[in-house]
Amino acid sequence: MDKNNVLALATLIMIIVGLVLIALGAFRYDDVAGWGFASVGIGFFAIAWVFNALKGRV
């Protein structure tokens, strides 16, 4: 595995974890904790976006 494949795999894992966190916030927790889970999930998307932008540059 080269570094681009590692970054692609990390991006995929971050997207999956972000989706799971947003789903937990939307469907499992109806109180203030749901907002926290959803915001952390959006943060995971932002980090995955950075990983995707680094492919081919590192």
N, CA, C and O atoms as a Tripos MOL2 file, in Angstrom:
@<TRIPOS>MOLECULE
protein
  232   231    58     0     0
PROTEIN
NO_CHARGES

@<TRIPOS>ATOM
      1 N           0.8360   -1.1850    0.0000 N.3       1 MET1
      2 CA          0.0000    0.0000    0.0000 C.3       1 MET1
      3 C           0.8820    1.2500    0.0000 C.2       1 MET1
      4 O           1.7820    1.3940    0.8270 O.2       1 MET1
      5 N           0.6100    2.1260   -0.9230 N.am      2 ASP2
      6 CA          1.3420    3.3820   -0.9260 C.3       2 ASP2
      7 C           0.5620    4.4370   -0.1270 C.2       2 ASP2
      8 O          -0.5190    4.1650    0.3950 O.2       2 ASP2
      9 N           1.1240    5.6200   -0.0450 N.am      3 LYS3
     10 CA          0.5340    6.6410    0.8280 C.3       3 LYS3
     11 C          -0.8140    7.1380    0.3180 C.2       3 LYS3
     12 O          -1.6540    7.5480    1.1190 O.2       3 LYS3
     13 N          -1.0440    7.1120   -0.9950 N.am      4 ASN4
     14 CA         -2.3430    7.5360   -1.5070 C.3       4 ASN4
     15 C          -3.4400    6.5430   -1.1390 C.2       4 ASN4
     16 O          -4.5690    6.9400   -0.8510 O.2       4 ASN4
     17 N          -3.1100    5.2550   -1.1500 N.am      5 ASN5
     18 CA         -4.0990    4.2540   -0.7330 C.3       5 ASN5
     19 C          -4.4040    4.3630    0.7570 C.2       5 ASN5
     20 O          -5.5460    4.1760    1.1780 O.2       5 ASN5
     21 N          -3.3910    4.6630    1.5440 N.am      6 VAL6
     22 CA         -3.6020    4.8390    2.9850 C.3       6 VAL6
     23 C          -4.5200    6.0320    3.2370 C.2       6 VAL6
     24 O          -5.4410    5.9480    4.0490 O.2       6 VAL6
     25 N          -4.2710    7.1410    2.5430 N.am      7 LEU7
     26 CA         -5.1310    8.3140    2.7020 C.3       7 LEU7
     27 C          -6.5480    8.0400    2.2100 C.2       7 LEU7
     28 O          -7.5080    8.5210    2.8120 O.2       7 LEU7
     29 N          -6.6960    7.2850    1.1360 N.am      8 ALA8
     30 CA         -8.0320    6.9390    0.6440 C.3       8 ALA8
     31 C          -8.7730    6.0560    1.6470 C.2       8 ALA8
     32 O          -9.9670    6.2460    1.8790 O.2       8 ALA8
     33 N          -8.0740    5.1000    2.2360 N.am      9 LEU9
     34 CA         -8.6980    4.2410    3.2410 C.3       9 LEU9
     35 C          -9.0590    5.0310    4.4910 C.2       9 LEU9
     36 O         -10.1240    4.8170    5.0710 O.2       9 LEU9
     37 N          -8.1870    5.9400    4.9130 N.am     10 ALA10
     38 CA         -8.4820    6.7800    6.0720 C.3      10 ALA10
     39 C          -9.6820    7.6740    5.7950 C.2      10 ALA10
     40 O         -10.5120    7.8840    6.6790 O.2      10 ALA10
     41 N          -9.7870    8.2060    4.5760 N.am     11 THR11
     42 CA        -10.9350    9.0290    4.2080 C.3      11 THR11
     43 C         -12.2190    8.2240    4.2740 C.2      11 THR11
     44 O         -13.2260    8.7040    4.7930 O.2      11 THR11
     45 N         -12.1960    7.0110    3.7570 N.am     12 LEU12
     46 CA        -13.3830    6.1580    3.7850 C.3      12 LEU12
     47 C         -13.8040    5.8270    5.2100 C.2      12 LEU12
     48 O         -14.9900    5.8760    5.5340 O.2      12 LEU12
     49 N         -12.8480    5.4950    6.0550 N.am     13 ILE13
     50 CA        -13.1600    5.1830    7.4550 C.3      13 ILE13
     51 C         -13.7230    6.4050    8.1610 C.2      13 ILE13
     52 O         -14.6740    6.2880    8.9330 O.2      13 ILE13
     53 N         -13.1470    7.5820    7.9060 N.am     14 MET14
     54 CA        -13.6450    8.8070    8.5410 C.3      14 MET14
     55 C         -15.0630    9.1280    8.0900 C.2      14 MET14
     56 O         -15.8650    9.5910    8.9010 O.2      14 MET14
     57 N         -15.3950    8.8990    6.8310 N.am     15 ILE15
     58 CA        -16.7500    9.1430    6.3410 C.3      15 ILE15
     59 C         -17.7330    8.1930    6.9950 C.2      15 ILE15
     60 O         -18.8280    8.6040    7.3780 O.2      15 ILE15
     61 N         -17.3610    6.9280    7.1300 N.am     16 ILE16
     62 CA        -18.2490    5.9430    7.7610 C.3      16 ILE16
     63 C         -18.4880    6.2990    9.2190 C.2      16 ILE16
     64 O         -19.6270    6.2630    9.6870 O.2      16 ILE16
     65 N         -17.4270    6.6440    9.9450 N.am     17 VAL17
     66 CA        -17.5770    7.0090   11.3530 C.3      17 VAL17
     67 C         -18.3990    8.2880   11.4830 C.2      17 VAL17
     68 O         -19.2140    8.4060   12.3980 O.2      17 VAL17
     69 N         -18.1930    9.2470   10.5780 N.am     18 GLY18
     70 CA        -18.9860   10.4700   10.6050 C.3      18 GLY18
     71 C         -20.4580   10.2040   10.3830 C.2      18 GLY18
     72 O         -21.3040   10.7900   11.0590 O.2      18 GLY18
     73 N         -20.7750    9.3270    9.4440 N.am     19 LEU19
     74 CA        -22.1770    8.9750    9.2020 C.3      19 LEU19
     75 C         -22.8020    8.2810   10.4050 C.2      19 LEU19
     76 O         -23.9550    8.5410   10.7520 O.2      19 LEU19
     77 N         -22.0410    7.4030   11.0360 N.am     20 VAL20
     78 CA        -22.5480    6.7110   12.2240 C.3      20 VAL20
     79 C         -22.8090    7.6980   13.3580 C.2      20 VAL20
     80 O         -23.8260    7.6020   14.0450 O.2      20 VAL20
     81 N         -21.8990    8.6390   13.5540 N.am     21 LEU21
     82 CA        -22.0900    9.6290   14.6210 C.3      21 LEU21
     83 C         -23.2820   10.5300   14.3440 C.2      21 LEU21
     84 O         -24.0370   10.8520   15.2620 O.2      21 LEU21
     85 N         -23.4650   10.9430   13.0950 N.am     22 ILE22
     86 CA        -24.6210   11.7670   12.7570 C.3      22 ILE22
     87 C         -25.9070   10.9700   12.9310 C.2      22 ILE22
     88 O         -26.9070   11.5070   13.4080 O.2      22 ILE22
     89 N         -25.8920    9.6960   12.5520 N.am     23 ALA23
     90 CA        -27.0780    8.8560   12.7350 C.3      23 ALA23
     91 C         -27.3900    8.6600   14.2200 C.2      23 ALA23
     92 O         -28.5550    8.6700   14.6180 O.2      23 ALA23
     93 N         -26.3520    8.4820   15.0350 N.am     24 LEU24
     94 CA        -26.5810    8.3840   16.4840 C.3      24 LEU24
     95 C         -27.2080    9.6590   17.0250 C.2      24 LEU24
     96 O         -28.1380    9.6080   17.8300 O.2      24 LEU24
     97 N         -26.6980   10.7950   16.5850 N.am     25 GLY25
     98 CA        -27.2470   12.0630   17.0470 C.3      25 GLY25
     99 C         -28.6630   12.2870   16.5910 C.2      25 GLY25
    100 O         -29.4570   12.8930   17.3120 O.2      25 GLY25
    101 N         -29.0020   11.8070   15.3950 N.am     26 ALA26
    102 CA        -30.3350   12.0450   14.8560 C.3      26 ALA26
    103 C         -31.3740   11.0600   15.3840 C.2      26 ALA26
    104 O         -32.5170   11.4440   15.6310 O.2      26 ALA26
    105 N         -30.9930    9.8020   15.5580 N.am     27 PHE27
    106 CA        -31.9950    8.7800   15.8550 C.3      27 PHE27
    107 C         -31.9370    8.2210   17.2710 C.2      27 PHE27
    108 O         -32.9510    7.7570   17.7910 O.2      27 PHE27
    109 N         -30.7690    8.2590   17.9000 N.am     28 ARG28
    110 CA        -30.6450    7.6330   19.2190 C.3      28 ARG28
    111 C         -30.8540    8.6180   20.3550 C.2      28 ARG28
    112 O         -31.5780    8.3260   21.3070 O.2      28 ARG28
    113 N         -30.2290    9.7740   20.2600 N.am     29 TYR29
    114 CA        -30.2730   10.7390   21.3510 C.3      29 TYR29
    115 C         -31.1170   11.9380   20.9360 C.2      29 TYR29
    116 O         -30.7990   12.6220   19.9640 O.2      29 TYR29
    117 N         -32.2020   12.1910   21.6810 N.am     30 ASP30
    118 CA        -33.1050   13.2770   21.3540 C.3      30 ASP30
    119 C         -32.8170   14.5430   22.1560 C.2      30 ASP30
    120 O         -33.4240   15.5830   21.9010 O.2      30 ASP30
    121 N         -31.9130   14.4690   23.1070 N.am     31 ASP31
    122 CA        -31.6300   15.6380   23.9380 C.3      31 ASP31
    123 C         -30.3810   16.3610   23.4290 C.2      31 ASP31
    124 O         -30.0360   16.2510   22.2530 O.2      31 ASP31
    125 N         -29.7190   17.0820   24.2910 N.am     32 VAL32
    126 CA        -28.5670   17.8960   23.9070 C.3      32 VAL32
    127 C         -27.4130   17.0300   23.4050 C.2      32 VAL32
    128 O         -26.6210   17.4850   22.5810 O.2      32 VAL32
    129 N         -27.3050   15.8030   23.8810 N.am     33 ALA33
    130 CA        -26.2180   14.9170   23.4450 C.3      33 ALA33
    131 C         -26.2920   14.6320   21.9470 C.2      33 ALA33
    132 O         -25.2640   14.4080   21.3070 O.2      33 ALA33
    133 N         -27.4830   14.6400   21.3910 N.am     34 GLY34
    134 CA        -27.6370   14.4170   19.9520 C.3      34 GLY34
    135 C         -26.9550   15.4970   19.1350 C.2      34 GLY34
    136 O         -26.3590   15.2200   18.0940 O.2      34 GLY34
    137 N         -27.0450   16.7430   19.6180 N.am     35 TRP35
    138 CA        -26.3640   17.8370   18.9190 C.3      35 TRP35
    139 C         -24.8590   17.6420   18.9700 C.2      35 TRP35
    140 O         -24.1690   17.9330   17.9920 O.2      35 TRP35
    141 N         -24.3370   17.1570   20.0810 N.am     36 GLY36
    142 CA        -22.9060   16.9080   20.2020 C.3      36 GLY36
    143 C         -22.4320   15.8210   19.2600 C.2      36 GLY36
    144 O         -21.4050   15.9670   18.5970 O.2      36 GLY36
    145 N         -23.1930   14.7150   19.2010 N.am     37 PHE37
    146 CA        -22.8250   13.6330   18.2870 C.3      37 PHE37
    147 C         -22.8430   14.1140   16.8380 C.2      37 PHE37
    148 O         -21.9450   13.7840   16.0630 O.2      37 PHE37
    149 N         -23.8540   14.8850   16.4740 N.am     38 ALA38
    150 CA        -23.9600   15.3630   15.0910 C.3      38 ALA38
    151 C         -22.8270   16.3310   14.7580 C.2      38 ALA38
    152 O         -22.2880   16.2850   13.6530 O.2      38 ALA38
    153 N         -22.4600   17.2010   15.6890 N.am     39 SER39
    154 CA        -21.3770   18.1470   15.3940 C.3      39 SER39
    155 C         -20.0330   17.4370   15.2880 C.2      39 SER39
    156 O         -19.2010   17.8170   14.4640 O.2      39 SER39
    157 N         -19.8080   16.4270   16.0950 N.am     40 VAL40
    158 CA        -18.5680   15.6480   15.9740 C.3      40 VAL40
    159 C         -18.5500   14.8890   14.6460 C.2      40 VAL40
    160 O         -17.4970   14.7640   14.0200 O.2      40 VAL40
    161 N         -19.7000   14.3860   14.2160 N.am     41 GLY41
    162 CA        -19.7880   13.7190   12.9200 C.3      41 GLY41
    163 C         -19.4500   14.6540   11.7760 C.2      41 GLY41
    164 O         -18.7820   14.2530   10.8230 O.2      41 GLY41
    165 N         -19.9100   15.9140   11.8600 N.am     42 ILE42
    166 CA        -19.5700   16.9050   10.8350 C.3      42 ILE42
    167 C         -18.0740   17.1990   10.8780 C.2      42 ILE42
    168 O         -17.4580   17.4140    9.8340 O.2      42 ILE42
    169 N         -17.4860   17.2100   12.0690 N.am     43 GLY43
    170 CA        -16.0400   17.3820   12.1930 C.3      43 GLY43
    171 C         -15.2690   16.2530   11.5340 C.2      43 GLY43
    172 O         -14.2260   16.4840   10.9220 O.2      43 GLY43
    173 N         -15.7750   15.0330   11.6550 N.am     44 PHE44
    174 CA        -15.1470   13.8980   10.9770 C.3      44 PHE44
    175 C         -15.1920   14.0830    9.4690 C.2      44 PHE44
    176 O         -14.2350   13.7470    8.7720 O.2      44 PHE44
    177 N         -16.3140   14.6230    8.9540 N.am     45 PHE45
    178 CA        -16.3950   14.9100    7.5200 C.3      45 PHE45
    179 C         -15.3500   15.9290    7.1020 C.2      45 PHE45
    180 O         -14.7480   15.7970    6.0370 O.2      45 PHE45
    181 N         -15.1260   16.9480    7.9310 N.am     46 ALA46
    182 CA        -14.1390   17.9780    7.6040 C.3      46 ALA46
    183 C         -12.7320   17.3840    7.5520 C.2      46 ALA46
    184 O         -11.9520   17.7100    6.6570 O.2      46 ALA46
    185 N         -12.4120   16.5220    8.5000 N.am     47 ILE47
    186 CA        -11.0890   15.8910    8.5000 C.3      47 ILE47
    187 C         -10.9460   14.9500    7.3020 C.2      47 ILE47
    188 O          -9.8750   14.8720    6.7000 O.2      47 ILE47
    189 N         -12.0240   14.2340    6.9540 N.am     48 ALA48
    190 CA        -11.9780   13.3640    5.7800 C.3      48 ALA48
    191 C         -11.7710   14.1800    4.5080 C.2      48 ALA48
    192 O         -11.0970   13.7260    3.5830 O.2      48 ALA48
    193 N         -12.3410   15.3700    4.4570 N.am     49 TRP49
    194 CA        -12.1580   16.2460    3.3030 C.3      49 TRP49
    195 C         -10.6880   16.6560    3.1740 C.2      49 TRP49
    196 O         -10.1410   16.6960    2.0720 O.2      49 TRP49
    197 N         -10.0620   16.9570    4.3050 N.am     50 VAL50
    198 CA         -8.6380   17.3140    4.2900 C.3      50 VAL50
    199 C          -7.7970   16.1250    3.8350 C.2      50 VAL50
    200 O          -6.8740   16.2910    3.0370 O.2      50 VAL50
    201 N          -8.1060   14.9310    4.3330 N.am     51 PHE51
    202 CA         -7.3670   13.7410    3.9040 C.3      51 PHE51
    203 C          -7.5050   13.5410    2.3950 C.2      51 PHE51
    204 O          -6.5360   13.2030    1.7150 O.2      51 PHE51
    205 N          -8.7060   13.7510    1.8830 N.am     52 ASN52
    206 CA         -8.9380   13.5820    0.4540 C.3      52 ASN52
    207 C          -8.1630   14.6340   -0.3380 C.2      52 ASN52
    208 O          -7.6510   14.3360   -1.4180 O.2      52 ASN52
    209 N          -8.0690   15.8430    0.1760 N.am     53 ALA53
    210 CA         -7.3210   16.8940   -0.5200 C.3      53 ALA53
    211 C          -5.8160   16.6190   -0.5030 C.2      53 ALA53
    212 O          -5.1000   17.0830   -1.3900 O.2      53 ALA53
    213 N          -5.3330   15.8830    0.4790 N.am     54 LEU54
    214 CA         -3.9030   15.5900    0.5670 C.3      54 LEU54
    215 C          -3.4580   14.4720   -0.3620 C.2      54 LEU54
    216 O          -2.2600   14.3030   -0.5920 O.2      54 LEU54
    217 N          -4.4000   13.7060   -0.9000 N.am     55 LYS55
    218 CA         -4.0140   12.6250   -1.8020 C.3      55 LYS55
    219 C          -3.2780   13.1880   -3.0070 C.2      55 LYS55
    220 O          -3.7590   14.1170   -3.6560 O.2      55 LYS55
    221 N          -2.1390   12.6400   -3.2990 N.am     56 GLY56
    222 CA         -1.3440   13.0700   -4.4360 C.3      56 GLY56
    223 C          -0.3990   14.2110   -4.1280 C.2      56 GLY56
    224 O           0.4790   14.5110   -4.9370 O.2      56 GLY56
    225 N          -0.5500   14.8540   -2.9860 N.am     57 ARG57
    226 CA          0.3070   15.9880   -2.6410 C.3      57 ARG57
    227 C           1.3620   15.6280   -1.6040 C.2      57 ARG57
    228 O           2.3940   16.2910   -1.5030 O.2      57 ARG57
    229 N           1.1010   14.5920   -0.8460 N.am     58 VAL58
    230 CA          2.0350   14.2260    0.2410 C.3      58 VAL58
    231 C           3.0360   13.2340   -0.2950 C.2      58 VAL58
    232 O           3.9160   12.7870    0.4400 O.2      58 VAL58
@<TRIPOS>BOND
     1     1     2 1
     2     2     3 1
     3     3     4 2
     4     3     5 am
     5     5     6 1
     6     6     7 1
     7     7     8 2
     8     7     9 am
     9     9    10 1
    10    10    11 1
    11    11    12 2
    12    11    13 am
    13    13    14 1
    14    14    15 1
    15    15    16 2
    16    15    17 am
    17    17    18 1
    18    18    19 1
    19    19    20 2
    20    19    21 am
    21    21    22 1
    22    22    23 1
    23    23    24 2
    24    23    25 am
    25    25    26 1
    26    26    27 1
    27    27    28 2
    28    27    29 am
    29    29    30 1
    30    30    31 1
    31    31    32 2
    32    31    33 am
    33    33    34 1
    34    34    35 1
    35    35    36 2
    36    35    37 am
    37    37    38 1
    38    38    39 1
    39    39    40 2
    40    39    41 am
    41    41    42 1
    42    42    43 1
    43    43    44 2
    44    43    45 am
    45    45    46 1
    46    46    47 1
    47    47    48 2
    48    47    49 am
    49    49    50 1
    50    50    51 1
    51    51    52 2
    52    51    53 am
    53    53    54 1
    54    54    55 1
    55    55    56 2
    56    55    57 am
    57    57    58 1
    58    58    59 1
    59    59    60 2
    60    59    61 am
    61    61    62 1
    62    62    63 1
    63    63    64 2
    64    63    65 am
    65    65    66 1
    66    66    67 1
    67    67    68 2
    68    67    69 am
    69    69    70 1
    70    70    71 1
    71    71    72 2
    72    71    73 am
    73    73    74 1
    74    74    75 1
    75    75    76 2
    76    75    77 am
    77    77    78 1
    78    78    79 1
    79    79    80 2
    80    79    81 am
    81    81    82 1
    82    82    83 1
    83    83    84 2
    84    83    85 am
    85    85    86 1
    86    86    87 1
    87    87    88 2
    88    87    89 am
    89    89    90 1
    90    90    91 1
    91    91    92 2
    92    91    93 am
    93    93    94 1
    94    94    95 1
    95    95    96 2
    96    95    97 am
    97    97    98 1
    98    98    99 1
    99    99   100 2
   100    99   101 am
   101   101   102 1
   102   102   103 1
   103   103   104 2
   104   103   105 am
   105   105   106 1
   106   106   107 1
   107   107   108 2
   108   107   109 am
   109   109   110 1
   110   110   111 1
   111   111   112 2
   112   111   113 am
   113   113   114 1
   114   114   115 1
   115   115   116 2
   116   115   117 am
   117   117   118 1
   118   118   119 1
   119   119   120 2
   120   119   121 am
   121   121   122 1
   122   122   123 1
   123   123   124 2
   124   123   125 am
   125   125   126 1
   126   126   127 1
   127   127   128 2
   128   127   129 am
   129   129   130 1
   130   130   131 1
   131   131   132 2
   132   131   133 am
   133   133   134 1
   134   134   135 1
   135   135   136 2
   136   135   137 am
   137   137   138 1
   138   138   139 1
   139   139   140 2
   140   139   141 am
   141   141   142 1
   142   142   143 1
   143   143   144 2
   144   143   145 am
   145   145   146 1
   146   146   147 1
   147   147   148 2
   148   147   149 am
   149   149   150 1
   150   150   151 1
   151   151   152 2
   152   151   153 am
   153   153   154 1
   154   154   155 1
   155   155   156 2
   156   155   157 am
   157   157   158 1
   158   158   159 1
   159   159   160 2
   160   159   161 am
   161   161   162 1
   162   162   163 1
   163   163   164 2
   164   163   165 am
   165   165   166 1
   166   166   167 1
   167   167   168 2
   168   167   169 am
   169   169   170 1
   170   170   171 1
   171   171   172 2
   172   171   173 am
   173   173   174 1
   174   174   175 1
   175   175   176 2
   176   175   177 am
   177   177   178 1
   178   178   179 1
   179   179   180 2
   180   179   181 am
   181   181   182 1
   182   182   183 1
   183   183   184 2
   184   183   185 am
   185   185   186 1
   186   186   187 1
   187   187   188 2
   188   187   189 am
   189   189   190 1
   190   190   191 1
   191   191   192 2
   192   191   193 am
   193   193   194 1
   194   194   195 1
   195   195   196 2
   196   195   197 am
   197   197   198 1
   198   198   199 1
   199   199   200 2
   200   199   201 am
   201   201   202 1
   202   202   203 1
   203   203   204 2
   204   203   205 am
   205   205   206 1
   206   206   207 1
   207   207   208 2
   208   207   209 am
   209   209   210 1
   210   210   211 1
   211   211   212 2
   212   211   213 am
   213   213   214 1
   214   214   215 1
   215   215   216 2
   216   215   217 am
   217   217   218 1
   218   218   219 1
   219   219   220 2
   220   219   221 am
   221   221   222 1
   222   222   223 1
   223   223   224 2
   224   223   225 am
   225   225   226 1
   226   226   227 1
   227   227   228 2
   228   227   229 am
   229   229   230 1
   230   230   231 1
   231   231   232 2
@<TRIPOS>SUBSTRUCTURE
     1 MET1         2 RESIDUE 1 A MET
     2 ASP2         6 RESIDUE 1 A ASP
     3 LYS3        10 RESIDUE 1 A LYS
     4 ASN4        14 RESIDUE 1 A ASN
     5 ASN5        18 RESIDUE 1 A ASN
     6 VAL6        22 RESIDUE 1 A VAL
     7 LEU7        26 RESIDUE 1 A LEU
     8 ALA8        30 RESIDUE 1 A ALA
     9 LEU9        34 RESIDUE 1 A LEU
    10 ALA10       38 RESIDUE 1 A ALA
    11 THR11       42 RESIDUE 1 A THR
    12 LEU12       46 RESIDUE 1 A LEU
    13 ILE13       50 RESIDUE 1 A ILE
    14 MET14       54 RESIDUE 1 A MET
    15 ILE15       58 RESIDUE 1 A ILE
    16 ILE16       62 RESIDUE 1 A ILE
    17 VAL17       66 RESIDUE 1 A VAL
    18 GLY18       70 RESIDUE 1 A GLY
    19 LEU19       74 RESIDUE 1 A LEU
    20 VAL20       78 RESIDUE 1 A VAL
    21 LEU21       82 RESIDUE 1 A LEU
    22 ILE22       86 RESIDUE 1 A ILE
    23 ALA23       90 RESIDUE 1 A ALA
    24 LEU24       94 RESIDUE 1 A LEU
    25 GLY25       98 RESIDUE 1 A GLY
    26 ALA26      102 RESIDUE 1 A ALA
    27 PHE27      106 RESIDUE 1 A PHE
    28 ARG28      110 RESIDUE 1 A ARG
    29 TYR29      114 RESIDUE 1 A TYR
    30 ASP30      118 RESIDUE 1 A ASP
    31 ASP31      122 RESIDUE 1 A ASP
    32 VAL32      126 RESIDUE 1 A VAL
    33 ALA33      130 RESIDUE 1 A ALA
    34 GLY34      134 RESIDUE 1 A GLY
    35 TRP35      138 RESIDUE 1 A TRP
    36 GLY36      142 RESIDUE 1 A GLY
    37 PHE37      146 RESIDUE 1 A PHE
    38 ALA38      150 RESIDUE 1 A ALA
    39 SER39      154 RESIDUE 1 A SER
    40 VAL40      158 RESIDUE 1 A VAL
    41 GLY41      162 RESIDUE 1 A GLY
    42 ILE42      166 RESIDUE 1 A ILE
    43 GLY43      170 RESIDUE 1 A GLY
    44 PHE44      174 RESIDUE 1 A PHE
    45 PHE45      178 RESIDUE 1 A PHE
    46 ALA46      182 RESIDUE 1 A ALA
    47 ILE47      186 RESIDUE 1 A ILE
    48 ALA48      190 RESIDUE 1 A ALA
    49 TRP49      194 RESIDUE 1 A TRP
    50 VAL50      198 RESIDUE 1 A VAL
    51 PHE51      202 RESIDUE 1 A PHE
    52 ASN52      206 RESIDUE 1 A ASN
    53 ALA53      210 RESIDUE 1 A ALA
    54 LEU54      214 RESIDUE 1 A LEU
    55 LYS55      218 RESIDUE 1 A LYS
    56 GLY56      222 RESIDUE 1 A GLY
    57 ARG57      226 RESIDUE 1 A ARG
    58 VAL58      230 RESIDUE 1 A VAL
